[in-house]
Amino acid sequence: MPVDPGKHTLRASAEVPLEVMRLCVCALQHAEIVAGRSRRSTSPDVVLAVALFEAAFSATRASLEAKLPILMDAAHAASLAEQAARLSRDAAAAADAARSFVTVPPT
């Protein structure tokens, strides 16, 4: 049976955002380490970095969620959705942990 290149392309296009989400989670976990070792004067920089990684994560998750309904393999789509949910929990926990180390002075 010949492989449908369109089906393969759709599947691969859904894997890319998932990998970017993994990388964002990794960056947020590293932000926690950096925040724990940073001086108080760098707190705004840490907060900015965390916010940027969260924004990248959210945008990438939205991209993935837009692709899920068009995937032909329902089991694969469900697996991707489950992985995205787990990564969302991990991202939120890492961002919260990083922010717990920093204090941003009032403006």
N, C-alpha and C positions, 0 to 999 in steps of 0.2 A: 504494500500500500504506500503510495507516495506521500511524502511529508508536505503538509500545507505550509508554505513559507509565511503566509499571513498569520496563521495561528502561532507559529514559533516567534514571529516578531512581536505579536501582542503579549505573549508570555514574557519575553525578554524585556519588553518595555515596562512591565510591571515589576520586574526584579530590580531595575535600576533605582527607582525611588526607595525601595525597601533597603537597598544597600546604603543609600545616602542617609536614610533614617538611622541605620546602625552606626554610621560614622558620626552623626550628630550626637547620639547617645554616648558614644565613646568620648567625644569632645566635652560633653557636659560632665562626664565622670572625671575627666582630667581637670575640668574647671573647679571641681570640688577640691581636688588636691592643691591646685594653685591657690585657691581662695584660702585654704587652711594654712598656707605658708606665706601669704602675702602680707605686706604692711597695710595698715589701716588706710593710708593715703591712696592706695591703689584700689580701694573698694569700688569706686565708680567704674573703673575699667573692667573689673570682674563682673559687675552687674551688667554692664553693656555687653560683654562677651556672652554671658549667659542668655541675655535677651535675644541676641543675634542668632545663637544656636537654636534657641526655642523657635524663633521665627522661621529659620530654615527648616527645622523639623516639621513645623505645622504646614508650611507650604508644600513640602514634599509629601506629607501624609495626604493632603488634599489632592495632590496629583495622583497618588496611588489609588485613593478612594474613587476618583473619577474613572479610573481604568477597570476597576473590579467588575462592574456590571457588564462590560463588553467581553470579558474573558469567557471562552467557550467551555473551559474545564471548571465546573462548579466546585469540585473538591480543591483544586489549586487556588481558586479565588477565596474559598473559605480559609485555607491555610494562610494565605497572604493577609487576610483580614485579622486572623488570630495573631499572627506575628506582629502586625502593625499595632494591635491593642497592647500586646506585651511591651513592645518598644515604647509606646506612649506612656505606659506606667513607669518604665525605667527612666525615660527622659524627664518626666515630672519629678520623680524621686531625686535624680541627680541634680536637677536645677534647684530644687528646694534645699538640698544638702549644701550646694555651693553657696546659695544665698544666705544660709544660716551662719556662714563664717564672716560675712561682710556687713559693715554698717555704712550706709551712705549718709553723709552729712546733709542736714536740711538745706534747701535752697533759699 
